[in-house]
Amino acid sequence: MSWELGTKKLTIRKLAIGMPDRCTFAPGPDHQLSSDEREDAAAVPAAAAGIERDAMFARVAALGLPPDDFAVFGSGPMLAHRMIRTIGDIDMVARGAAWAAAVRLSTAPPRRPRSGVGMAVELPDAGRGVEIYTEWPGESVDTLIDGSELVGGVRFVQLEAVLRYKLLRGRQKDLKHVELLSDALATISPTASANVHK
């Protein structure tokens, strides 16, 4: 796979980084717009209304979820590692007691997410909320949570999994994030750098 990003071209060997062979983000029949989709539709610049790093940590801590049963995903791990300045919302994966607590905190019943995989709840917060998922396309939630890293006392999915997710999404902002992730992983992980070629 190759993408043109400005003057750089990224070529990614699909199987080398463990991307699933098949994964779609087609809306399911019970699909409701997530805050991420609303952000895309409204073309709201992330810097104008985004969540900054300290606010992300505060919001996650305020949920009071059992710490061993969830991890922050989406662009959250990039923000935790100071690779980006803001995010539009906070995506998380949860299981067991953390999922049950998230359902109790939500003002709406669980819904089928855009991926059509698992269930999700959204916890609104001034128009930008927290979305919590029971499954993530092409990934094992247990593996994501068990393999997560602690940053500031909060579990974050490993950057390699974020890279796989961003490659699958393929939106313009995701491709920019692919470049940042590729550079970061090349610096901290020789294995990852061998799997992502510029």
CORJOBEL-V549204 format. One record per backbone hydrogen bond with DSSP energy under -0.5 kcal/mol. NH is the residue of the N-H (numbers start at 1). CO is the residue of the C=O. Records with the same first field share a line. If there is no record, write none. Layout:
NH: CO ; CO
This chain:
3: 10
5: 3 ; 8
8: 5
9: 198
10: 3
11: 197
12: 1 ; 10
13: 195
14: 12
17: 13 ; 14
18: 15
19: 14
31: 28
38: 34
39: 35
40: 36
41: 37
42: 38
43: 39
44: 39
45: 43
48: 45
49: 45
50: 46
51: 87
52: 50
53: 85
56: 52
57: 53
58: 54
59: 55
60: 56
61: 57
62: 58
63: 59 ; 60
64: 60 ; 61
69: 66
70: 67
71: 93
72: 155
73: 91
76: 73
78: 75
79: 75
80: 76
81: 77
82: 79
83: 78
84: 78
87: 51
90: 129
91: 73 ; 89
92: 131
93: 71
94: 133
95: 69
98: 95
99: 95
100: 96
101: 97
102: 98
103: 99
104: 100
105: 101
106: 102
107: 122
111: 120
113: 111
116: 113
120: 111
121: 132
123: 130
124: 122
128: 125
130: 123
131: 90
132: 121
133: 92
134: 119
136: 139
139: 136
141: 139
144: 140
145: 141
146: 142
147: 143
148: 145
149: 156
151: 149 ; 154
154: 151
156: 149
157: 72
161: 158
162: 158
163: 159
164: 160
165: 161
166: 162
167: 163
168: 164
169: 165
170: 166
175: 171
176: 172
177: 173
178: 174
179: 175
180: 176
181: 177
182: 178
183: 179
184: 180
185: 181
186: 182
187: 183
188: 184
189: 185
193: 189
194: 190
195: 191 ; 192
196: 192
197: 11 ; 195
